[in-house]
Amino acid sequence: MLKITYITHSSFFIETDRTCLLFDYYTGTIPKVPEGKKLYVFASHRHGDHYSKKIFDLKNEYKDVHYLLSSDIEKIEDDSISYLKDNIVYFDSNIEVSTYLSNDEGIAFMVQVDGYTLYHAGDLNNWNWAGEDKEWLDWQKNLYHTELEKMKDFDIDVAFIPLDPRLEDNYHEGVADFLKVCHTRYIVPMHCWNKYDVIERFIEEYDHKDQVLAFTQEGEVMDVKI
C-alpha cells in the first residue's frame, strides 16, 4: 500500500512500509515521518514552484534524511545531499533512482523503492505553447520523446505528470505521449496551478478515469493499493 499526500502543485509526500519520499516541496504542510522510516527529499530543479531551502529544516526534525537534488540547484556542502545530473542512476541500500533530462530545467526521477516504481516528471513535459516558434516547439517535443523512450521498459506503479491548463487545448499532450510509450498503472496529474477542472476535462475527453488518481485539494490523502 502506498499512502500519497498531495501538498500543492507538483509536491507530494509518499509513504511506503519502510520509507517516505517528498517531491518538489516549496510550500504547504508536510506530513510527519513515522519513527523508524527514512526520508528522501527530491527537488527536480531550482524553479521557485519546485524547490525551497526550507526543505533543509527537515534535518532539524529527523535524523535519517537524504536529499536528492538536481545539479542546477545551488550547491551546499553536506553529506546528506546528493546532486544528480540527468541520465545517471543513484542507488543506496534502500532506493534506486534513474534520472532524465528535462526539456524545461533540471531532471525527472524514476524511483524504485520497497518494491514500487514511481515516476515524477518535474517539468519534463510536451510544452506545446500556442504561438511559440515552431523550431523551438519541435525541439521540446523531440527531447520529450527521446527521454520517454528511455523509460519504456519500466513497469511504473504511479506516474506524476504535468497537466498544465496554461497550454490551453494542448494541455493533455504530455500525458498522452507518456501513455503511448510508457507503462503505468496510475497517473497523478500535477502542475495544474490549482485549476483542478483540467483533471476532470482530461478524464472526460480521454476516458482514463480508472487510471487517474485525481487530487483536488491540498492536503488530500489517498491510500493506493498496488
N, C-alpha and C positions, 0 to 999 in steps of 0.2 A: 504494500500500500504506500502510495506517495501522498503526502499532505502538502498541498500547494496553497500559499497565501499570496494574493495579489496585493502589492504595496501601492504602486502607482506607475503609470506609463509603461516602461519596459522592465520594471523592477519586481522581482518575485523572490519569495523565500520558500525553499523546498526542503522537506524533511523526509528522510528515509528511516529505516530501523536504526541505523548507526550514524548517520551523517546529516548535516544541514548545509544548504547551499544558498547563498544570497547573490542575486544577479543585479547589476546595474542600478545600485541604490544611489539616490541623491536627496530624497526627502521622504517623509512618512514614518509610520510606526513599524519597527522591525520586531517580529515575534521573538520570544525568549528561546534560547537554545537549551534544550533539556540537558541536564547534567550527564556527563559521560559521552556526549556526542561532539565530534569535531566539526568546526565551522570553516567552510571555504567561501571566500568573498571574491566575486568576479566583477571586473569592470571591462567592458568591451572597447571603450575608447574614452577620450577626455571630454567630450561634449558635456555641458552642464546638465543635460537631462538624462545622463547615463553614469555620471561619476561625481562624487563629492569627497573631499578629505575627511568628512565626518565618519566615513567607514573605519578610519583608524581608531576612533573612540572605542570600537568593539574590543580592542586589545586590553582596555582597562576593565572590561566586564568579564571576558572569557580568556582562559589560559591557552586553549587549543584552537587557535585561529591561524589560517594561512590565506594570503591574498594572491590571487592570480589576475594580474592586471596587464592590459595591453601595453606594448612598449612605447606607444605615443604619449603615455601619461608621464608626468614629471617624476623623475627618479628620486626615491628615498632609500638611503642605505639602511636596510633592516632585513634580518634573516627570515622574517615571516612573510616577506614579499618576493614573489617571482614575477618578473616582467616577461611577457610572452610575445614573440613575433608571430606572423602568420606561417602556416604550413610547417608547424612543428608538433611534436607530441610531448606533453608533460605528463609525468606519472610519479606517484609515490606508492606506498603500501596500501593506500585506500582508494585511489582515484586515477583515472587516465583521461587526459584532455587533449583532443585534437583541435587545432586552430585553423581558421580560414581567413583569407584576405577580404576585408570589407571594401565595397566599391564606394563607400562614403568615407569613413575613417576607422582605423583600428582593426579589430578582428571579430570573428564569430567563434563560438565554442561548441564542440561536441563532447559531452561529458559522459563517461562510463563510470558508474559508482553503485556499489551494492546490488549489482545485477540489473540496473536500469541504464538506459541510454537516453540522454536528454540533449536537445539541441537548442541553443539560444543564439539568435541571429545577430544580436546587437543592431547595427544599422546596415547589415548586408541585406539588400533587397533589390527588386527591379524598380528603380526610381524613375518611372516614366512620367516626368513632369510635363504638363501641357505647355507648349510654346518654347521649350528649350531647343538648343542646337541639336540637329539630328546626329551629327558625328559623335557628340558627347553622349547622347542617349544610347547610341549603338554600343559605345564603349562600356557604359554602365551595364547594359543588358548582357553583353558578351562575357564580361567578367563575372557577373552573377551566375550565368550558366556554367562557366568554367569551374567555379567553386562548387556548385551543386553536383557536378559530375564526380567530384572527389568524395561526396557524401553518400553516393547511391548504394553502397554495399552495407551501410549500417541499417539495422532494424531499430528504428527510433521509437521510443515509447511516447514521449511528449516533445513536440517542437514548438518553440516560442518564436513567432514570426510577425514582422510588422504588417499591419493592416491600416494604412495611413489615409484618413479621409481627405487630406490636402491634395492627394493625387487625383481627386475627382473620379471620373469614370475609369481611371486606370488603377484604382485603389487596390484591386484584387490580384494584380498580375504577379506580384512576388510570391503570394501563396499558391496561385495556380501553377506557376512554373515549378515551385518546390514539389508539389504533389505529382507532377508529371515525371519527375526524376527520382525522388526520394520516397522511402517507405516509412510512414509514421502511423502509429495507432491513433494519436490525438494531436490536435493543433490547438495552441493557445494564441489567439490574436493579441497583439500588443502594439504599443506606439500609436494608439488611437486618439491621443490628446483628449481623453475623457469624453469622446463622442462615440458612445457605445452603440448607437444605432447603426454604425458601419458594420458591426459584427452581425447584427440581425439582417442587414442588407445582404451580406455575403452568404449567410445561411439560406435566405430566401432565393437568391439568384443562382446559387451554385450547389444547393442541396447537399451540404456536408454536415447536417445537424447532428448526426451520430458521431462525428469525428471532432467537432469543435467543442472545446471547453470555453464557454463564454463567461468571462468575468465582467461584471457590470458595475461594481462599486469597490472603492478602495477598502482594503482590509478583509475582503471576501475570502473565504477558505473553502477549498474543495479537497475531499478525500478521494483519490483516484485509484481505482483497482486496476492493476495491470495483469 
